[in-house]
Amino acid sequence: MTSSDVPENRWSDLERPPLNATALRRALVRPESLWTSLDVVATTGSTNSDLVGRAAGLDEGAVLVAEEQTAARGRLDRTWSAPARSGLFFSVLLRPAPRVPVERWGWLPLLTGVAVATGLSRAAGVDTALKWPNDLLVTVPEAPENLKEPKDPKEPEDPKDSDGLRPGEAPSGAERKAGGILAERTADGAVVVGVGLNVSLRTEELPVPTAGSLALAGAVSTDRDPLLRAVLRSLEQWYGEWRAAEGDPAASRLQEAYAAGCSTLGRTVRAELPGGTSMTGEAVAVDGDGRLVLATEDGVQPVGAGDIVHLRPV
């Protein structure tokens, strides 16, 4: 983990200036605030792993931000990477006990999704949809026909994937994954919640055709300092209301807000479950335990863990 208060080669990409750690601390770490410390590092393997390892010596509200992650992890131990300073990569330390019962902690990734979407709507002017349980989706507009580059008829056909796209080509006019959330328990009974969000990623930098970024979604701002401030303030507000309600998702309005922003609901999906099984049905609700409820041929089935695939209408 390398400190980033004065990062090396800080202006190597003029379109991607470094975060201002001092200004971020001044804005966010205040008396009575949830945020008790904020560190920015130039590069690390994973902010979640670092914060989980240091949790025992930290107060609730510690924030760790990296300009670059080299071994970032998502759900199911999937790995991903992005160019330095192209996104927001951060983790926060939360201690919901004893006020919130452990059985309600499963709402924390969903709460974080609502908070991120709320903050980005205000600061970036982008509508961020939530894919159950932990993906952040944006819509990449389709380029007008008169702006599309004409294809040379003499040029050989490029190989395309199942979406009709060339390798590395960004699909348009549909929801694309711009970020994800990962929550992990620590040895001392806390929770570390990590967020990875593509901010200024360009088309040619997309790791897969189904990825997106705030820039590609037409964000009014890709300045990461105000974006991070907005997201952390939103997270503080939602976490505070949820904790004050002792984790009750209805009383804190969290269940209602998540359902309103969840693009999974109302769609036919396939749930790929632990153990290699799967089920298909319409996603009809998110229940009080944060589970996705599917209406299947065999009846209503709640899904507490699994990989959800949005199926296209036939």
C-alpha positions as CSV (number, residue, x, y, z in Angstrom):
1,M,0.0,0.0,0.0
2,T,1.6,3.3,-1.2
3,S,0.6,6.7,0.2
4,S,-1.1,9.0,-2.3
5,D,-1.2,12.4,-0.5
6,V,1.6,13.4,-3.0
7,P,1.3,10.6,-5.6
8,E,4.1,9.9,-8.1
9,N,3.6,11.1,-11.6
10,R,0.4,12.8,-10.4
11,W,-0.2,14.6,-13.7
12,S,0.6,11.7,-16.0
13,D,-3.0,11.8,-17.3
14,L,-4.2,15.4,-17.2
15,E,-7.8,14.2,-17.6
16,R,-7.5,12.1,-14.4
17,P,-6.1,14.4,-11.6
18,P,-5.4,12.8,-8.3
19,L,-7.8,13.0,-5.4
20,N,-7.2,15.8,-2.9
21,A,-6.9,13.9,0.4
22,T,-6.6,17.0,2.5
23,A,-9.7,18.6,1.1
24,L,-11.6,15.4,1.4
25,R,-10.7,15.1,5.1
26,R,-11.7,18.7,5.7
27,A,-15.1,18.2,4.1
28,L,-15.9,14.8,5.6
29,V,-14.0,14.1,8.8
30,R,-15.8,16.4,11.3
31,P,-17.1,16.2,14.9
32,E,-20.4,14.3,15.0
33,S,-19.7,12.8,11.5
34,L,-19.7,9.1,10.9
35,W,-16.4,9.4,9.1
36,T,-13.5,9.4,11.6
37,S,-10.5,9.1,9.3
38,L,-9.9,9.1,5.6
39,D,-6.7,7.9,3.9
40,V,-5.9,8.0,0.2
41,V,-3.2,5.7,-1.2
42,A,-1.7,5.6,-4.7
43,T,-2.0,1.9,-5.2
44,T,-2.9,-1.2,-3.2
45,G,-4.1,-4.7,-3.9
46,S,-7.5,-4.3,-2.3
47,T,-8.9,-1.6,0.0
48,N,-11.2,-4.2,1.5
49,S,-8.4,-6.5,2.3
50,D,-6.4,-3.7,3.8
51,L,-9.2,-2.4,5.9
52,V,-10.3,-5.8,7.1
53,G,-6.7,-6.4,8.2
54,R,-6.5,-3.1,10.1
55,A,-10.0,-3.1,11.5
56,A,-9.1,-4.0,15.1
57,G,-7.2,-0.8,15.6
58,L,-9.7,1.6,13.9
59,D,-12.8,3.4,15.0
60,E,-16.1,3.0,13.0
61,G,-16.1,5.4,10.1
62,A,-12.6,4.8,8.8
63,V,-12.4,5.3,5.0
64,L,-9.6,3.9,2.8
65,V,-9.4,5.1,-0.8
66,A,-7.1,3.9,-3.5
67,E,-6.2,5.6,-6.8
68,E,-5.5,2.2,-8.2
69,Q,-6.2,-1.4,-7.1
70,T,-4.2,-4.3,-8.5
71,A,-6.1,-7.2,-6.9
72,A,-9.6,-5.9,-6.4
73,R,-12.2,-8.5,-5.6
74,G,-15.9,-8.7,-6.2
75,R,-18.5,-11.3,-5.2
76,L,-17.6,-15.0,-5.8
77,D,-13.9,-13.9,-5.6
78,R,-14.0,-12.4,-9.1
79,T,-11.1,-10.1,-9.8
80,W,-11.1,-6.8,-11.8
81,S,-8.8,-3.9,-12.5
82,A,-9.0,-0.4,-14.0
83,P,-6.5,2.3,-15.0
84,A,-5.2,4.5,-12.2
85,R,-7.4,7.4,-11.2
86,S,-10.2,6.2,-13.6
87,G,-12.7,5.5,-10.8
88,L,-13.6,5.5,-7.2
89,F,-12.2,2.6,-5.3
90,F,-12.8,2.8,-1.6
91,S,-13.8,0.8,1.5
92,V,-15.5,1.9,4.8
93,L,-15.5,0.4,8.2
94,L,-18.9,0.0,9.9
95,R,-19.8,-1.3,13.4
96,P,-23.6,-1.7,13.4
97,A,-23.5,-3.8,16.6
98,P,-25.0,-3.8,19.2
99,R,-27.8,-1.5,17.9
100,V,-28.5,-3.5,14.8
101,P,-29.1,-7.3,15.1
102,V,-26.6,-9.4,13.1
103,E,-29.5,-11.0,11.1
104,R,-30.1,-7.6,9.5
105,W,-26.6,-6.9,8.4
106,G,-27.3,-8.5,5.1
107,W,-28.9,-5.2,4.2
108,L,-25.6,-3.3,4.2
109,P,-24.6,-4.0,0.6
110,L,-28.1,-3.0,-0.5
111,L,-28.0,0.1,1.6
112,T,-24.7,1.0,0.1
113,G,-26.2,0.6,-3.4
114,V,-29.0,3.0,-2.5
115,A,-26.6,5.5,-1.0
116,V,-24.2,5.4,-4.0
117,A,-27.1,5.8,-6.5
118,T,-28.5,8.7,-4.5
119,G,-25.1,10.5,-4.3
120,L,-24.4,10.0,-8.0
121,S,-27.8,11.3,-9.0
122,R,-27.0,14.6,-7.2
123,A,-23.4,15.0,-8.1
124,A,-23.1,13.4,-11.5
125,G,-26.6,13.8,-12.9
126,V,-26.6,10.1,-13.8
127,D,-29.4,7.6,-12.9
128,T,-27.8,4.6,-11.4
129,A,-29.9,1.4,-11.3
130,L,-29.3,-1.4,-8.8
131,K,-29.0,-5.0,-9.9
132,W,-29.6,-7.3,-7.0
133,P,-27.6,-7.9,-4.9
134,N,-24.6,-5.6,-5.4
135,D,-24.1,-4.3,-9.0
136,L,-24.4,-0.6,-10.0
137,L,-25.7,-0.1,-13.6
138,V,-25.8,2.9,-15.9
139,T,-27.3,3.4,-19.3
140,V,-24.8,4.1,-22.1
141,P,-26.7,6.1,-24.8
142,E,-26.7,4.9,-28.3
143,A,-24.7,7.1,-30.7
144,P,-26.8,8.8,-33.4
145,E,-26.5,7.2,-36.8
146,N,-24.9,10.3,-38.3
147,L,-22.1,10.1,-35.7
148,K,-21.3,6.5,-36.1
149,E,-18.1,5.7,-38.0
150,P,-18.9,4.2,-41.4
151,K,-17.5,0.8,-42.1
152,D,-15.2,0.3,-45.1
153,P,-16.9,-2.3,-47.4
154,K,-13.5,-3.7,-48.3
155,E,-12.6,-4.2,-44.6
156,P,-12.9,-7.9,-43.5
157,E,-15.6,-8.7,-41.0
158,D,-14.5,-8.5,-37.4
159,P,-15.3,-11.3,-35.0
160,K,-18.2,-10.4,-32.8
161,D,-19.5,-11.7,-29.6
162,S,-23.0,-12.9,-28.8
163,D,-24.2,-9.3,-28.5
164,G,-23.0,-8.5,-32.1
165,L,-20.1,-6.5,-30.7
166,R,-16.5,-6.5,-31.7
167,P,-14.0,-7.3,-28.9
168,G,-13.7,-4.2,-26.6
169,E,-16.6,-2.4,-28.2
170,A,-19.0,-0.8,-25.8
171,P,-22.6,-1.7,-26.3
172,S,-25.0,1.2,-26.2
173,G,-28.6,2.0,-25.3
174,A,-28.8,-0.5,-22.5
175,E,-27.8,-0.9,-18.9
176,R,-24.2,-1.7,-18.3
177,K,-22.3,-2.5,-15.1
178,A,-20.3,0.5,-13.9
179,G,-19.6,-0.7,-10.4
180,G,-20.0,-3.2,-7.6
181,I,-20.2,-3.5,-3.9
182,L,-18.6,-6.1,-1.5
183,A,-19.2,-6.5,2.2
184,E,-17.0,-8.5,4.5
185,R,-17.0,-9.3,8.2
186,T,-13.9,-8.6,10.2
187,A,-12.5,-10.8,13.0
188,D,-13.6,-8.2,15.7
189,G,-17.2,-8.1,14.6
190,A,-17.3,-5.2,12.2
191,V,-18.2,-4.9,8.6
192,V,-16.0,-3.5,5.8
193,V,-18.0,-2.4,2.7
194,G,-16.1,-1.8,-0.5
195,V,-17.2,0.1,-3.6
196,G,-15.6,0.1,-7.0
197,L,-17.0,2.5,-9.5
198,N,-15.9,3.3,-13.1
199,V,-15.9,7.1,-13.5
200,S,-13.9,8.2,-16.5
201,L,-13.3,4.8,-18.2
202,R,-13.2,5.2,-22.0
203,T,-14.7,2.8,-24.5
204,E,-11.3,1.3,-25.5
205,E,-10.5,0.7,-21.7
206,L,-13.6,-1.4,-20.9
207,P,-12.6,-4.8,-19.6
208,V,-15.7,-6.4,-21.2
209,P,-18.3,-5.1,-23.6
210,T,-21.0,-5.2,-21.0
211,A,-19.1,-2.7,-18.7
212,G,-19.8,1.0,-18.5
213,S,-18.7,4.2,-16.8
214,L,-20.2,7.5,-15.6
215,A,-18.4,9.2,-18.5
216,L,-19.9,6.9,-21.1
217,A,-23.3,7.4,-19.5
218,G,-23.1,11.1,-20.0
219,A,-22.3,12.3,-16.5
220,V,-22.3,16.1,-16.1
221,S,-19.2,15.7,-14.0
222,T,-16.4,13.2,-13.6
223,D,-14.5,15.1,-11.0
224,R,-13.9,12.4,-8.5
225,D,-13.5,14.7,-5.4
226,P,-17.1,16.0,-5.4
227,L,-18.4,12.6,-6.5
228,L,-16.7,10.8,-3.5
229,R,-18.0,13.5,-1.1
230,A,-21.5,13.1,-2.4
231,V,-21.4,9.3,-2.1
232,L,-20.0,9.3,1.4
233,R,-22.4,11.9,2.7
234,S,-25.3,9.9,1.2
235,L,-23.9,6.7,2.8
236,E,-23.7,8.5,6.2
237,Q,-27.3,9.6,5.9
238,W,-28.7,6.2,4.9
239,Y,-26.6,4.2,7.4
240,G,-27.6,6.6,10.2
241,E,-31.3,6.2,9.5
242,W,-31.0,2.4,9.2
243,R,-29.0,2.2,12.4
244,A,-31.4,4.5,14.2
245,A,-34.3,2.1,13.1
246,E,-32.2,-0.8,14.5
247,G,-31.7,-2.1,11.0
248,D,-35.5,-2.3,10.3
249,P,-35.6,-2.0,6.5
250,A,-39.2,-0.8,6.4
251,A,-39.0,1.7,9.2
252,S,-35.8,3.2,7.7
253,R,-37.4,3.4,4.3
254,L,-34.5,1.3,2.9
255,Q,-36.6,-1.5,1.6
256,E,-38.9,0.9,-0.3
257,A,-35.9,2.9,-1.7
258,Y,-34.1,-0.2,-2.8
259,A,-37.1,-1.6,-4.6
260,A,-37.7,1.7,-6.3
261,G,-34.2,1.7,-7.8
262,C,-33.7,-2.0,-8.4
263,S,-33.7,-2.8,-12.1
264,T,-33.9,-6.5,-11.4
265,L,-37.5,-6.3,-10.2
266,G,-40.2,-7.0,-12.8
267,R,-37.7,-8.9,-15.0
268,T,-37.4,-12.5,-15.9
269,V,-34.1,-13.7,-14.4
270,R,-32.0,-16.8,-13.9
271,A,-30.6,-17.2,-10.4
272,E,-27.4,-19.3,-10.4
273,L,-27.2,-20.7,-6.9
274,P,-24.4,-22.1,-4.7
275,G,-23.9,-25.7,-5.5
276,G,-24.3,-25.4,-9.2
277,T,-28.1,-25.3,-9.3
278,S,-30.3,-22.5,-10.8
279,M,-33.9,-21.3,-11.0
280,T,-35.7,-19.1,-13.5
281,G,-38.6,-16.8,-12.8
282,E,-39.8,-13.2,-12.5
283,A,-38.2,-11.1,-9.8
284,V,-41.3,-9.8,-8.0
285,A,-39.9,-8.4,-4.7
286,V,-37.1,-7.9,-2.2
287,D,-38.3,-9.2,1.1
288,G,-37.6,-8.0,4.7
289,D,-34.4,-10.0,4.8
290,G,-33.0,-8.5,1.7
291,R,-33.7,-11.6,-0.4
292,L,-34.8,-11.5,-4.0
293,V,-38.2,-13.1,-4.4
294,L,-38.8,-15.0,-7.6
295,A,-42.2,-16.2,-9.0
296,T,-41.3,-19.5,-10.6
297,E,-43.3,-22.4,-12.1
298,D,-42.9,-24.1,-8.8
299,G,-44.2,-21.2,-6.8
300,V,-42.7,-18.2,-5.0
301,Q,-39.0,-18.8,-4.1
302,P,-36.7,-16.4,-2.1
303,V,-33.1,-16.2,-3.1
304,G,-30.6,-15.2,-0.4
305,A,-27.4,-15.7,-2.3
306,G,-26.5,-16.3,-6.0
307,D,-25.6,-14.8,-9.3
308,I,-28.5,-13.1,-11.0
309,V,-28.7,-13.0,-14.8
310,H,-31.2,-10.6,-16.4
311,L,-32.8,-12.5,-19.3
312,R,-33.8,-10.8,-22.4
313,P,-37.5,-10.9,-23.5
314,V,-38.1,-13.6,-26.1
